[in-house]
Amino acid sequence: MTGHYDVLIIGAGLSGIGAAWRLQEAMPASTYAILEARDAIGGTWDLFRYPGVRSDSDMITLSYPFRPWRGPEALASGDRIRAYIRDMADTGGITPHIRFGARAVAADWSSRGARWTVRLADGTELTCGFLYACAGYFDYDAGHQPEFGGDFAGRLVHPQFWPADLDHRGRRVVVIGSGATAVTLVPALSRDAAHVTMLQRSPAYLIALPRRDMVGRPARRVLPARTADALARATWAGLTRGFYRLSRRHPRLVRAALRGMAVAYLRDSAYVDAHFTPAYDPWDQRVCVLPGGDLYREIRAGRASVVTGHVDRLVPEGVRLRSGRVIEADVVVSATGLRLLPLGGLRLRVDGEPVTIGERAAYRGLMLSGVPNLAYCIGYVNASWTLRADLCHRYVCRLLRHLDRHGLTTATPAEPGTRGRPLLDLSSGYVRRALDLFPRQGDRDPWLVRQDYLHDAFTLPRADVTEEMRFEGRRPMTRLRDYRFAGRTAVLTGAAGGIGAHLARGLAARGSHLVLVDVDAARLAPLAARLRADHPGLRVTAIVADLADRAEVRRVAAEVLAAHPSIGLLVNNAGIALGGRFDQVTAEQFEAVMNVNFRAPMLLTHALLPALTAEPGGHLVNVSSLFGLIAPAGHSAYAASKFALRGLSQVLHSELAHSGVGVTTVHPGGVRTRIAENAPAGRDVPANEIEPNRRLFAMLLRHPPEKAAARILNAVARRRARLLIGADAVVPDLLARLLPNGHARVMHAITSAAAAYGRRSAAMRPASASASASASASASASAEVRR
């Protein structure tokens, strides 16, 4: 595996998949790969397989904002989270970009080449322009394991590496620890074990939360799904933030509330004071969550218990405390914490000099001072990880867009001058043990890292990416000048009639050599002969082909490439129409429309791309439709194909920009073509509706095709990305933008009124029926167009 990428992402967990989605959204032309050391997607949620593993924050904010969690549970199991991440990667087209078993061990930055060289554990090297570490901060190879000593006769396990063959049923289990892992394990084990004892050195703060989502699920019953999702996310984020701020400002109040909650579940205040009353304030260390108060319920039922004391050593029969007490056990689980490791353990060098991460300052909590083109993702310690991770992804994409827009190669955070408190502001043991490994904060923005989602959500998306950032290098940018027609070859499909024939005449008049493609040989041959006669200095090639046939598309592409290794313009104009609702058309009819209107342009563009990009200055035109902007009922196949072509065009507009190729997407309204003769209807459309609809369609087509063709060529000359032809395209597009959820109803009302007017006018003045089309620009939304 070798190659160069615009961006390399390290880690295919919750953060890495989210980063890839944001990158695809913001910079679709960028090349990227995800390096995943393991053989599966999921990161932390694939690593941890101990019984009961689950989220320790609500899924509503832990999920992606662009893929809201709609499961019934507020706190989900590890396998559910793992499936959610995998599904996001699959449906988002991210999975093919993942390189499994690719452990990044070192990265070297070269200022001369403005790129990172990333070395993998197997010796393979990859290069990239920007490196984004989304591997979290856990050491996946080892957890924190104190040396207990002794000669325990049972089985000692660490949750991070839970053995698949461990059977705890009917056995006595001791779980050493009091953090999130321990309070998760105890209820899960106690259901089948003889008894489970949670042995803690000191208590932790616990809060019981409902198992079910008490906000999003009810809201979705009365509100649109997107509104309900946004409300649920804002509510859960606000509650989490409010609880944290209340804990820091009024710790005694929160301490009393948490104690009261424990007493309400256990109904034993002495037990609570002995085992659930920490010496520190809430959120000095992370507050652990109990779904439905499950740990308290297991203790009250007698299936679990808590012992507070210090471990002396392991003895054959169990765990011996310093007090001399022995807790008998068959299985001891060492839930004693995790080891932290920044950037997944990646060793960094900049121009040959090693980078000590602990000596660097954290720029906006996601870059390192003095280290170019490198970002890392770390979530909140007091809220869901994804809340901050997604803000980091969006900031990185903004920075990449800035580099791209200004033709820059390198972005390096400056030095803040002073460094203040640690990056992770918790007193937990696993954090204190790793403080020197992580960068520190500065004393002012942009070097401060606030654990405050509301503040960050408002400021980070608007933060100045140039603030205290040094930019270097300039790469040559391909600027598209006006398209030059003369002397270049243009390939045109659907050339025999309508818009296509007028495009052919206009291209010839501008001096373009022509390759004309159409299924109608009887009309194509005379057109080609006339063009050769009128323009003897031009090469005019006519190819008869049915673009619904994949093999024919390949034949056309091969014939074009054989004669024209370089082409200047490709116009995908061929299209067919089909009337009828989705249930009125056969699958074969639907597929035929998709084949001509979408698959053929896609295949032909793909095949001719080397010729189109052989010389800078080329151009691609995809003729979509008004129905690539709106999708009224009764036109399922046609609208689906034209929306698909529109999406492909928008992607290619970004991807081909640096190759010097422009892309124009055309959305014509009602253009006078042979639609009344050629447009078929779905098999199950009633026969008595077909002919009246065709007559009405003919009335609604009012734009002259020669004017439509002239506008298209002018758009090509000026490199316009988007062209709407006629008010009957502009008005529906405007309605769709202003009323994204209600424009269909408005269009239906306008179209119905226009159709009624058209029928009345036709009955009164049949000789001038076409004039009735002016009743409404939007009435052409009822017409299928064949060019």
C-alpha positions in Angstrom: 0.0 0.0 0.0 1.7 3.2 -1.2 0.5 6.5 -2.4 -0.1 10.2 -1.7 -3.3 11.6 -0.2 -4.5 15.1 0.5 -5.5 14.0 4.0 -4.6 10.9 6.1 -6.9 10.2 9.0 -5.6 8.0 11.8 -8.3 5.8 13.4 -11.6 4.4 12.1 -13.5 4.9 15.3 -16.3 7.3 16.2 -14.0 10.3 15.5 -12.3 9.1 12.4 -15.5 8.2 10.6 -17.0 11.5 11.5 -13.9 13.3 10.3 -14.2 11.5 6.9 -17.8 12.4 6.5 -17.1 16.1 7.2 -14.2 16.0 4.8 -16.3 14.5 2.0 -18.9 17.1 2.6 -16.6 20.1 2.7 -14.0 19.1 0.2 -15.4 16.4 -2.1 -12.4 16.7 -4.5 -9.9 15.8 -1.8 -8.3 12.4 -1.7 -8.0 10.7 1.7 -7.5 7.4 3.5 -8.2 6.2 7.0 -5.4 4.2 8.7 -6.9 1.8 11.2 -4.5 -0.4 13.2 -7.2 -2.9 14.0 -9.1 -5.1 11.5 -12.5 -3.6 12.2 -14.4 -0.3 12.4 -15.3 1.0 15.8 -12.1 2.1 17.6 -12.8 2.1 21.4 -16.2 0.4 20.8 -14.5 -2.5 18.9 -11.7 -2.8 21.5 -13.8 -3.0 24.6 -15.8 -6.2 24.8 -16.3 -6.7 28.5 -19.8 -7.6 29.8 -22.2 -4.6 29.8 -19.9 -2.3 27.9 -21.9 0.8 27.0 -21.8 4.5 26.5 -21.1 6.6 29.6 -22.8 9.6 28.1 -26.1 10.0 26.3 -26.3 8.7 22.8 -28.2 11.7 21.6 -25.1 13.9 21.8 -22.6 11.0 21.3 -24.1 10.3 17.9 -23.3 12.4 14.8 -25.4 15.5 14.2 -25.7 14.5 10.6 -26.9 11.0 11.6 -28.9 11.4 14.7 -29.4 8.5 17.1 -33.0 7.4 17.0 -32.8 4.3 19.1 -35.1 4.1 22.2 -32.2 3.9 24.6 -30.4 7.0 25.9 -27.3 4.9 26.9 -26.5 2.3 24.3 -24.6 -0.9 24.5 -21.1 -1.3 22.9 -22.3 -3.6 20.1 -25.1 -1.1 19.2 -22.6 1.8 19.0 -20.3 -0.4 17.0 -23.1 -1.2 14.5 -24.0 2.5 14.3 -20.5 3.5 13.4 -20.2 0.7 10.8 -23.5 1.6 9.2 -22.4 5.3 9.0 -19.2 4.3 7.3 -21.0 2.0 4.8 -23.8 4.3 3.9 -21.5 7.3 3.8 -19.2 5.6 1.3 -16.3 5.8 3.8 -15.5 2.1 4.2 -13.6 1.8 0.9 -11.2 4.5 2.1 -10.2 2.6 5.3 -6.9 0.7 5.3 -7.3 -2.0 8.0 -4.3 -3.4 9.8 -2.4 -0.2 9.0 -0.8 0.9 12.3 0.9 4.3 11.9 4.0 4.5 14.0 5.9 7.5 12.8 5.4 10.7 10.7 8.1 12.9 9.3 7.3 16.4 8.0 9.3 17.8 5.1 9.1 21.6 4.6 10.8 21.2 1.2 8.0 18.9 -0.1 5.3 20.3 2.2 4.1 16.8 3.1 4.1 14.2 5.8 5.6 10.8 5.2 3.8 8.3 7.4 5.5 5.0 8.2 3.4 2.0 9.1 4.4 -0.8 11.4 5.0 -3.1 8.4 7.5 -0.6 6.9 5.1 0.8 4.3 5.3 4.5 3.7 2.5 6.9 2.7 2.6 10.6 2.1 -0.1 13.3 2.7 -0.5 17.0 2.7 -2.4 17.1 6.0 -2.4 14.6 8.9 -5.4 14.3 11.2 -5.1 12.0 14.2 -8.5 10.7 15.3 -7.2 7.8 17.5 -8.5 9.2 20.8 -6.2 9.2 23.8 -6.3 5.6 25.1 -3.4 3.2 24.8 -5.0 0.3 22.9 -2.1 -2.0 23.6 -2.2 -1.8 27.4 -4.3 -0.7 30.3 -3.2 0.5 33.7 -2.4 -2.6 35.7 -1.0 -2.1 39.3 1.4 -4.8 40.6 -0.8 -6.5 43.2 1.6 -9.3 44.0 0.6 -12.6 45.6 -0.5 -16.0 44.3 -4.1 -15.8 43.4 -5.5 -19.3 42.5 -8.4 -17.9 40.4 -8.3 -15.9 37.2 -7.1 -12.2 37.0 -8.4 -10.3 34.0 -8.3 -6.7 32.8 -11.5 -5.3 31.1 -9.6 -3.9 28.2 -8.7 -7.5 27.1 -11.7 -9.5 28.3 -11.1 -13.2 27.5 -13.9 -14.7 25.4 -13.7 -18.0 27.3 -14.2 -16.5 30.8 -17.3 -18.0 32.4 -18.3 -16.1 35.5 -21.6 -17.8 36.1 -22.1 -18.9 39.6 -18.7 -17.6 40.7 -17.6 -15.0 43.2 -16.2 -12.0 41.4 -14.3 -9.0 42.8 -14.1 -5.9 40.6 -11.2 -3.6 41.7 -12.0 0.0 40.8 -14.8 2.6 41.1 -14.8 4.4 37.7 -17.0 4.1 34.7 -15.7 0.6 33.8 -16.2 -0.8 37.2 -19.8 0.6 37.7 -20.6 -0.9 34.3 -19.2 -4.3 35.0 -20.7 -4.9 38.4 -24.4 -4.9 37.3 -23.6 -6.9 34.1 -21.8 -9.6 36.0 -24.0 -9.8 39.1 -27.0 -11.1 37.1 -25.2 -14.5 36.6 -22.4 -14.5 39.3 -22.8 -15.9 42.8 -21.9 -12.5 44.0 -20.0 -9.4 42.8 -18.0 -7.1 45.1 -16.8 -3.8 43.9 -13.6 -3.1 45.7 -12.7 0.6 45.6 -9.9 2.6 47.1 -12.1 5.7 47.3 -15.7 6.4 46.2 -16.7 8.1 43.0 -19.7 10.3 42.2 -22.5 8.5 40.5 -25.7 9.8 38.9 -28.6 7.7 37.8 -30.2 8.6 34.4 -33.2 7.1 32.6 -32.4 4.2 30.3 -34.7 5.6 27.6 -34.5 8.8 25.6 -37.1 11.0 27.4 -36.8 13.9 25.0 -36.3 12.8 21.4 -38.8 9.9 21.4 -41.7 11.9 22.6 -40.8 14.9 20.5 -40.8 12.8 17.3 -44.4 11.9 17.9 -45.5 15.5 17.5 -42.7 17.2 15.6 -40.9 16.6 12.3 -38.0 14.2 12.8 -35.3 16.8 12.1 -36.8 19.3 14.5 -37.2 16.6 17.1 -33.6 15.5 16.7 -32.3 19.1 17.0 -34.5 19.7 20.1 -33.2 16.4 21.7 -29.6 17.2 21.0 -29.9 20.7 22.3 -31.7 19.6 25.4 -29.3 16.8 26.3 -26.3 19.1 25.6 -27.8 21.8 27.7 -28.6 19.5 30.6 -25.1 18.1 30.6 -23.5 21.6 30.5 -25.9 22.9 33.1 -25.1 20.0 35.5 -21.3 20.6 35.1 -21.5 24.3 35.6 -23.8 23.8 38.7 -21.3 21.3 40.0 -18.4 23.8 39.7 -20.2 26.7 41.1 -22.3 25.0 43.8 -20.5 21.8 44.6 -22.2 21.4 48.0 -25.6 21.5 46.4 -24.7 18.9 43.8 -23.0 16.8 46.4 -26.2 16.7 48.5 -28.3 16.0 45.5 -26.2 13.0 44.4 -26.1 11.7 48.0 -29.9 12.0 48.1 -30.3 10.1 44.9 -28.1 7.3 46.3 -30.1 7.1 49.5 -33.3 7.0 47.6 -32.2 3.9 45.7 -30.3 2.1 48.6 -32.4 3.3 51.5 -29.4 3.1 53.8 -27.8 6.5 54.5 -24.9 4.9 56.5 -24.0 2.7 53.5 -24.1 5.7 51.2 -21.9 7.7 53.5 -19.4 4.9 53.8 -19.1 4.0 50.1 -20.7 6.7 47.9 -19.4 10.0 49.4 -16.1 11.1 47.8 -13.7 13.4 49.4 -13.4 15.6 46.3 -16.0 17.9 44.7 -18.2 16.7 41.8 -16.4 16.9 38.4 -13.0 17.2 39.9 -13.2 13.7 38.4 -15.7 12.5 35.9 -19.1 11.7 37.3 -20.1 8.1 36.3 -23.6 7.4 34.9 -25.9 4.5 36.1 -28.6 3.6 33.6 -31.8 3.4 35.6 -29.6 3.2 38.8 -28.6 -0.4 37.9 -25.7 -0.6 40.3 -27.8 0.6 43.2 -30.5 -1.8 42.3 -28.1 -4.8 42.3 -26.6 -3.8 45.7 -30.1 -3.4 47.2 -31.1 -6.8 45.8 -28.0 -8.4 47.5 -26.4 -9.6 44.3 -23.6 -7.0 44.6 -21.8 -5.1 47.3 -19.2 -2.4 47.8 -16.1 -2.5 49.9 -13.9 0.5 50.4 -10.3 -0.2 51.3 -6.7 -0.6 50.0 -5.5 -3.8 48.3 -2.5 -5.4 50.1 -2.0 -8.4 47.9 -3.7 -11.2 46.1 -3.9 -14.4 48.0 -5.0 -17.9 46.8 -8.5 -17.4 48.0 -9.0 -13.9 46.8 -8.0 -10.3 47.7 -6.4 -9.3 50.9 -6.8 -5.8 52.2 -4.4 -3.8 54.3 -6.9 -4.1 57.1 -6.3 -7.9 57.0 -9.8 -8.7 55.6 -9.8 -11.2 52.8 -12.5 -10.9 50.1 -13.0 -14.4 48.6 -13.1 -14.6 44.8 -12.9 -17.0 41.9 -12.4 -14.1 39.4 -10.7 -10.8 40.0 -11.3 -8.0 37.5 -8.7 -5.3 37.6 -10.8 -2.3 36.5 -8.0 0.0 37.7 -8.1 2.5 34.8 -6.6 3.1 31.4 -3.4 4.4 30.0 -3.5 7.6 28.0 -1.5 8.0 24.8 -1.6 11.1 22.6 -1.9 10.7 18.8 -2.2 6.9 19.1 1.5 6.8 20.0 2.6 8.4 16.7 6.3 9.6 16.8 6.6 12.9 15.1 9.6 14.7 13.4 9.6 18.0 11.7 12.5 18.5 9.2 14.4 15.8 11.0 13.9 17.2 14.5 11.9 15.0 17.0 8.7 16.6 18.4 8.0 16.1 22.1 4.3 16.6 22.3 4.3 17.5 26.1 6.5 20.5 25.3 4.1 21.9 22.8 1.1 24.2 23.3 -2.4 23.2 22.2 -3.8 25.6 19.5 -7.6 25.6 19.9 -7.2 22.3 21.5 -6.7 20.5 18.1 -3.2 21.5 16.7 0.3 21.7 18.1 2.4 24.8 18.2 5.2 24.7 15.7 4.0 21.6 14.0 2.7 22.1 10.4 -0.4 20.6 8.9 -1.2 18.3 11.8 -4.4 18.2 13.8 -5.7 15.8 16.5 -9.2 15.2 17.8 -9.9 15.2 21.5 -13.5 15.4 22.9 -14.8 16.9 26.1 -14.1 15.4 29.5 -17.4 16.8 30.9 -19.7 16.0 28.0 -20.1 13.7 25.1 -17.0 13.1 23.1 -18.6 13.8 19.7 -19.8 17.3 20.6 -16.3 18.6 20.5 -15.0 16.1 18.0 -17.5 17.3 15.4 -16.5 20.9 16.0 -12.8 19.9 15.5 -13.7 18.2 12.2 -15.5 21.3 10.9 -12.6 23.5 12.0 -10.0 21.3 10.2 -12.2 21.4 7.1 -12.4 25.2 7.2 -8.6 25.4 7.5 -8.1 23.0 4.6 -10.5 25.1 2.5 -8.6 28.2 3.4 -5.4 26.5 2.2 -7.1 25.4 -1.0 -8.8 28.7 -1.7 -5.5 30.7 -1.4 -3.2 28.2 -3.0 -1.3 27.7 0.2 0.5 24.5 1.2 1.3 24.8 4.9 -0.4 26.0 8.1 1.7 26.1 11.3 0.4 27.4 14.7 2.8 29.9 16.2 4.2 29.7 19.8 2.0 31.2 22.5 4.9 32.4 24.7 3.6 30.9 27.9 1.9 27.6 28.8 -0.6 27.2 31.5 -2.7 24.4 32.9 -2.9 20.8 31.4 -5.0 20.1 28.4 -7.1 17.6 30.3 -8.4 19.4 33.4 -9.3 16.4 35.6 -7.7 15.1 38.8 -8.5 11.4 37.9 -5.5 9.1 38.4 -5.4 8.0 34.7 -5.2 11.7 33.7 -2.5 12.7 36.3 -0.3 9.7 35.2 -0.2 11.1 31.6 0.0 14.9 32.1 3.5 15.2 30.7 2.6 13.3 27.5 0.0 15.9 26.4 0.3 19.5 25.2 -0.5 22.3 27.6 -2.8 25.2 27.3 -1.8 28.8 26.9 -3.1 31.8 28.9 -5.3 33.4 26.1 -7.2 32.6 23.0 -6.6 30.7 20.7 -4.5 28.7 23.2 -7.2 28.2 25.9 -9.3 25.0 25.8 -12.7 25.6 27.4 -14.7 22.6 28.4 -17.9 24.4 27.4 -19.8 23.2 24.4 -22.1 26.2 24.2 -19.2 28.6 24.0 -17.3 26.4 21.5 -20.4 25.8 19.3 -20.7 29.6 18.9 -17.1 30.5 18.6 -15.2 27.7 16.9 -17.2 27.6 13.7 -16.5 31.3 13.4 -13.0 31.4 14.6 -10.4 33.1 12.4 -8.3 30.3 10.9 -5.5 32.8 10.3 -5.2 33.9 13.9 -1.6 33.2 15.2 -1.1 30.9 12.3 1.8 31.0 9.9 1.1 30.1 6.3 3.7 29.2 3.8 4.2 28.1 0.2 2.0 28.6 -2.8 1.0 25.9 -5.2 0.0 26.7 -8.8 -3.7 27.2 -9.0 -5.6 26.4 -12.2 -7.7 29.4 -13.1 -10.4 28.7 -15.6 -10.5 31.3 -18.4 -13.3 31.7 -20.9 -13.8 28.5 -22.9 -12.2 28.5 -26.3 -14.4 26.7 -28.9 -12.3 27.2 -32.1 -10.1 24.3 -33.1 -11.2 22.0 -30.3 -13.3 18.8 -30.4 -16.7 18.7 -28.8 -18.5 15.5 -28.1 -22.3 15.9 -28.1 -24.9 13.2 -27.3 -28.6 13.5 -28.2 -27.4 15.5 -31.2 -30.0 14.7 -33.9 -32.9 17.0 -32.8 -34.1 19.6 -30.3 -31.5 21.3 -28.2 -28.9 18.9 -29.4 -29.2 19.8 -33.1 -29.0 23.5 -32.3 -26.0 23.0 -30.0 -24.3 21.2 -32.9 -24.9 24.1 -35.3 -23.8 26.6 -32.6 -20.6 24.7 -31.9 -19.8 24.4 -35.6 -20.4 28.2 -36.0 -17.8 28.7 -33.2 -15.2 26.5 -34.9 -15.5 23.3 -33.0 -14.8 19.9 -34.5 -17.8 17.7 -33.7 -18.5 14.1 -32.6 -22.3 13.8 -32.8 -24.0 10.8 -31.1 -27.7 9.9 -31.3 -29.9 6.8 -31.6 -31.9 8.3 -34.5 -29.8 7.5 -37.6 -32.4 9.0 -40.0 -32.1 12.4 -38.5 -28.4 12.3 -37.5 -27.0 11.6 -41.0 -28.6 14.7 -42.7 -27.5 17.0 -39.8 -23.9 15.8 -40.1 -23.9 16.1 -43.9 -25.3 19.7 -43.7 -22.7 20.7 -41.1 -19.9 19.3 -43.2 -21.2 21.2 -46.2 -21.6 24.5 -44.3 -18.2 24.1 -42.5 -15.8 22.3 -44.8 -12.9 23.0 -42.5 -14.3 21.1 -39.6 -14.2 17.4 -38.8 -17.7 16.1 -38.2 -18.1 12.5 -37.0 -21.6 10.9 -36.6 -22.0 7.9 -34.3 -25.3 6.1 -34.1 -25.7 4.4 -30.7 -28.4 3.6 -28.2 -27.0 4.9 -24.9 -29.4 2.8 -22.9 -27.0 -0.1 -23.7 -23.9 -0.2 -21.6 -21.9 -1.9 -24.3 -22.9 0.8 -26.8 -21.6 3.5 -24.4 -18.3 1.7 -24.2 -18.2 1.4 -28.0 -18.8 5.1 -28.4 -16.1 6.0 -25.8 -13.6 3.7 -27.6 -14.4 5.2 -31.0 -14.0 8.7 -29.7 -10.8 8.0 -27.8 -9.3 6.3 -30.9 -9.7 9.4 -33.0 -9.5 12.1 -30.3 -6.9 11.6 -27.5 -7.8 15.1 -26.4 -11.2 16.7 -26.4 -12.3 20.1 -25.3 -16.0 19.7 -24.6 -18.3 16.9 -23.6 -22.1 17.6 -23.6 -24.2 14.9 -22.1 -27.6 16.0 -23.7 -29.3 12.7 -24.6 -32.4 12.0 -22.5 -35.7 10.2 -22.5 -38.9 10.9 -20.6 -41.4 8.7 -18.9 -44.8 9.8 -17.4 -46.4 8.0 -14.5 -46.2 7.5 -10.8 -43.8 5.1 -9.3 -46.5 2.4 -9.0 -47.6 3.0 -12.6 -44.2 2.3 -14.2 -42.4 -1.1 -14.4 -39.0 -1.7 -13.0 -37.7 -2.2 -16.6 -39.2 1.2 -17.7 -37.6 2.9 -14.6 -34.3 1.3 -15.3 -34.4 2.3 -19.0 -34.8 6.0 -18.0 -32.0 5.7 -15.4 -29.7 4.0 -18.1 -30.1 6.8 -20.6 -30.4 9.9 -18.3 -27.8 9.0 -15.7 -25.8 5.8 -16.3 -24.9 6.7 -19.9 -23.5 10.2 -19.0 -21.7 8.7 -16.0 -20.1 6.0 -18.0 -19.3 8.2 -21.0 -17.8 10.9 -18.8 -15.8 8.3 -16.9 -14.4 6.8 -20.1 -13.6 10.1 -21.7 -12.1 11.8 -18.6 -8.5 11.1 -19.7 -9.1 12.9 -23.0 -11.1 15.7 -21.3 -8.2 16.4 -18.8 -5.4 15.8 -21.3 -5.1 19.5 -21.8 -6.2 22.3 -19.3 -9.2 24.3 -20.2 -11.7 21.5 -21.0 -15.4 21.6 -20.1 -18.2 19.2 -19.2 -21.9 20.0 -19.6 -24.6 17.8 -18.1 -28.1 18.7 -19.2 -30.3 17.9 -16.3 -33.9 19.3 -16.1 -36.3 21.4 -14.1 -37.0 18.0 -12.5 -33.4 18.0 -11.3 -34.5 20.9 -9.1 -38.0 19.8 -8.0 -39.7 16.4 -7.9 -43.4 16.6 -8.4 -45.6 13.6 -8.1 -46.1 11.5 -11.3 -42.5 11.7 -12.6 -40.6 9.3 -10.5 -38.2 7.8 -13.0 -37.4 11.1 -14.8 -36.9 13.1 -11.6 -34.7 10.4 -10.0 -32.4 10.3 -13.0 -32.1 14.0 -13.3 -31.4 14.5 -9.6 -28.7 11.9 -9.8 -27.2 13.7 -12.8 -27.3 16.9 -10.9 -25.5 15.3 -7.9 -22.8 13.9 -10.1 -22.3 17.2 -11.8 -21.8 19.0 -8.5 -19.2 16.5 -7.4 -17.3 16.7 -10.6 -17.4 20.5 -10.5 -15.2 20.3 -7.3 -13.1 17.3 -8.3 -12.2 18.6 -11.8 -11.4 22.2 -10.8 -7.7 21.5 -10.2 -7.5 19.7 -13.5 -8.5 22.8 -15.4 -11.9 21.4 -16.4 -15.1 23.3 -15.8 -18.5 21.8 -15.3 -21.9 23.3 -16.1 -25.2 21.7 -15.0 -28.2 22.8 -17.1 -31.7 22.8 -15.9 -34.1 23.7 -18.8 -37.7 24.5 -18.2 -40.3 23.7 -20.9 -38.4 23.6 -24.3 -40.3 23.0 -27.6 -39.1 19.6 -28.7 -40.8 16.4 -29.9 -42.0 15.5 -26.5 -45.6 15.0 -27.4 -44.6 12.4 -30.0 -41.8 10.6 -28.1 -42.6 10.7 -24.4 -44.0 7.2 -23.4 -46.2 6.6 -20.3 -45.9 4.0 -17.6 -47.5 0.7 -18.3 -50.2 1.2 -15.8 -51.1 4.8 -16.6 -54.8 4.7 -17.7 -55.1 5.0 -21.5 -57.7 7.8 -21.3 -55.1 10.0 -19.6 -52.2 9.6 -22.0 -53.3 11.6 -25.0 -54.9 14.5 -23.1 -51.7 14.8 -21.1 -49.5 14.8 -24.2 -51.6 17.6 -25.8 -51.3 19.6 -22.6 -47.5 19.0 -22.4 -47.2 20.2 -26.0 -48.9 23.5 -25.0 -46.7 24.0 -22.0 -43.4 23.8 -24.0 -42.8 27.4 -25.0 -39.0 28.0 -25.0 -37.4 27.8 -28.5 -34.7 25.2 -28.5 -32.3 27.4 -30.5 -32.4 30.0 -27.7 -31.8 27.3 -25.1 -28.8 26.1 -27.0 -27.4 29.6 -27.3 -27.7 30.1 -23.6 -25.9 26.8 -22.9 -23.0 27.8 -25.1 -22.8 31.2 -23.5 -22.7 29.5 -20.1 -19.9 27.2 -21.3 -17.9 30.2 -22.6 -18.2 31.9 -19.2 -17.6 28.7 -17.2 -20.9 29.0 -15.4 -21.5 26.2 -12.9 -25.2 26.3 -13.1 -27.7 27.4 -15.7 -31.5 27.6 -15.3 -33.4 28.2 -18.6 -36.7 30.0 -18.3 -38.8 31.4 -15.5 -40.5 28.1 -15.3 -37.2 26.7 -14.0 -36.2 29.8 -12.0 -39.5 30.1 -10.1 -39.7 26.4 -8.9 -36.1 26.5 -7.9 -36.7 29.6 -5.9 -39.7 28.0 -4.2 -37.7 24.9 -3.4 -35.1 27.0 -1.7 -37.5 29.2 0.2 -39.9 26.4 1.1 -37.9 23.2 1.3 -40.8 21.3 2.9 -43.8 23.0 1.4 -42.9 23.9 -2.2 -44.4 20.7 -3.5 -47.9 21.8 -2.3 -47.4 25.3 -3.8 -46.2 23.8 -7.1 -49.2 21.4 -7.2 -51.6 24.3 -6.8 -49.9 26.5 -9.4 -49.7 23.6 -11.9 -53.3 22.6 -11.4 -54.4 26.2 -12.0 -52.2 26.5 -15.1 -53.5 23.2 -16.5 -57.1 24.2 -16.1 -56.4 27.5 -17.8 -54.6 25.7 -20.6 -57.5 23.4 -21.2 -60.0 26.3 -21.3 -57.8 28.3 -23.7 -57.3 25.3 -25.9 -61.0 24.8 -26.2 -61.6 28.4 -27.0 -58.6 29.1 -29.4 -57.2 25.8 -30.6 -55.2 27.4 -33.3 -53.1 29.3 -30.7 -53.2 26.9 -27.9 -49.5 27.2 -27.3 -50.1 30.8 -25.9 -51.8 29.3 -22.9 -48.4 28.1 -21.6 -47.7 31.6 -20.4 -50.3 31.3 -17.7 -47.7 30.1 -15.4 -43.9 29.6 -15.5 -44.3 26.8 -13.1 -46.8 24.9 -15.2 -44.0 23.2 -17.2 -43.4 21.1 -14.1 -46.1 18.9 -15.6 -44.1 18.4 -18.8 -41.5 15.7 -19.5 -38.7 16.9 -21.8 -36.9 14.9 -24.4 -34.0 16.7 -26.1 
